[in-house]
Amino acid sequence: MEQRTLGGQGLVVSAEGLGCMGMSAFYGAHDDAESTATIRRALDLGITFFDTADVYGPWTNERLVGTALADRRDDVVVATKFGNEIDENGARTGRVNGSPDYLRKAVDASLDRLGIDVIDLYYQHRVDPNVPVEDTFGALGELVQAGKVRHLGISEASAASIRRAHAAAPLTAVQTEYSLFTRDVEDNEVLATVRELGIGFVPYSPLGRGFLSGRIRSVEDFAEDDFRRTSPRFQGENFTKNLDLLDRVVAIADEKGVTPSQLALAWVLAQGDDVVPIPGTRRIANLEENVSAVEVALTDEDLARIDEVAPSGSVAGERYAPQGMASLNH
Ligand SMILES: NC(=O)c1ccc[n+]([C@@H]2O[C@H](COP(=O)([O-])OP(=O)(O)OC[C@H]3O[C@@H](n4cnc5c(N)ncnc54)[C@H](OP(=O)(O)O)[C@@H]3O)[C@@H](O)[C@H]2O)c1
């Protein structure tokens, strides 16, 4: 597996990581035994970069990931996140909390659930509008000094917040949604800023939350409790318009003899050596398909054609319902 380096402090990871969120949350039914087998297969295939968060479950995903990786601790990079506030009973409050007091407790709890003594990459999951990012990253920098965390990251932050956080404590990675279905970071200065500052970029939902696989054709393909039912993109006319866009992407994949998921991942991987996508799956077959995308070479002509059929801004509907959109840092 190709290796890539995130940021200026030498964090080396496999070119593709594994997103573990859906193994415990948001996308309907899940099975711990199947998820564990998927993580173990990812290790066999050379994946060394695993993405979780305290809020996935909450708490259960960190336990699952920590247990599945336990005997390979020294071979892997474990990334987790804090800040989507969880109360002492393990329930999401719906608020964001970036206060030093909160994060000092959160890091100890994540270390405990993951069963490790240092977190390789620790992200602020969302920027807290009520706590200056300098205060949050000042406290995170102290965690690095204390040896509880190796590298720092931030998720869904504006270019201005990225700059401020990086000045307070150096960032290794920025994680934000990025795919053929969500190209905002190309237009809102986020990608340009991480490149200027030498920070790595980790696209989440690089398969457009599964849509770019071509296997989701209707809202009825989602379980009753699947979060995607609330996404404006998967509703009514938006869904119909987005299927048109998808069909054009699928046609290019067919011509190249790859699956739509592989084309979508190869496109993200082709955006630069500083980019490490973390597609999510609970299933070995999908994992194997996604890992093969690392071998798919796209020519300049392929990239130009993809740009033509799925240009930035061509997707219909916001990616989150209003409450989720409000938690993004613009
Ligand atoms: N920082 C943040 O705020 C944030 C937000 C969202 C996600 N994330 C992270 O990013 C990771 C990836 O994002 P994501 O899981 O939201 O979206 P994604 O990677 O774009 O898509 C995942 C979905 O696609 C399906 N899938 C995966 N490979 C497939 C294939 N080859 N064929 C058909 N379907 C396939 C998965 O279903 P199966 O499980 O059935 O394969 C799942 O429903 C998450 O796991 C999480 O770690 C971070």
The ligand as a Gaussian input file, in Angstrom:
#p B3LYP/6-31G(d) Opt

LIG

0 1
 N      -15.333000      14.727000      10.840000
 C      -16.612000      14.524000      10.657000
 O      -17.464000      15.341000      11.002000
 C      -17.043000      13.259000       9.963000
 C      -18.350000      13.150000       9.456000
 C      -18.714000      11.968000       8.807000
 C      -17.795000      10.944000       8.679000
 N      -16.539000      11.072000       9.206000
 C      -15.538000       9.984000       9.094000
 O      -15.345000       9.658000       7.728000
 C      -15.565000       8.278000       7.512000
 C      -16.127000       8.028000       6.118000
 O      -17.306000       8.767000       5.888000
 P      -18.743000       8.109000       5.748000
 O      -18.716000       6.747000       6.296000
 O      -19.681000       9.126000       6.272000
 O      -19.034000       8.115000       4.188000
 P      -18.428000       7.410000       2.896000
 O      -17.111000       6.837000       3.178000
 O      -18.559000       8.405000       1.818000
 O      -19.523000       6.269000       2.607000
 C      -19.832000       5.283000       3.541000
 C      -21.082000       4.563000       3.075000
 O      -20.821000       3.969000       1.813000
 C      -21.063000       2.570000       1.878000
 N      -19.965000       1.956000       1.089000
 C      -18.649000       1.994000       1.340000
 N      -17.950000       1.370000       0.367000
 C      -18.863000       0.927000      -0.508000
 C      -18.768000       0.217000      -1.718000
 N      -17.578000      -0.146000      -2.214000
 N      -19.918000      -0.089000      -2.379000
 C      -21.123000       0.292000      -1.894000
 N      -21.287000       0.985000      -0.740000
 C      -20.149000       1.302000      -0.062000
 C      -21.000000       2.191000       3.339000
 O      -21.885000       1.128000       3.585000
 P      -21.350000      -0.288000       4.138000
 O      -20.927000      -0.043000       5.551000
 O      -22.557000      -1.136000       4.004000
 O      -20.229000      -0.681000       3.240000
 C      -21.527000       3.472000       4.006000
 O      -22.917000       3.475000       4.041000
 C      -16.517000       7.876000       8.652000
 O      -16.489000       6.496000       8.895000
 C      -15.982000       8.694000       9.792000
 O      -14.860000       8.040000      10.377000
 C      -16.162000      12.222000       9.832000

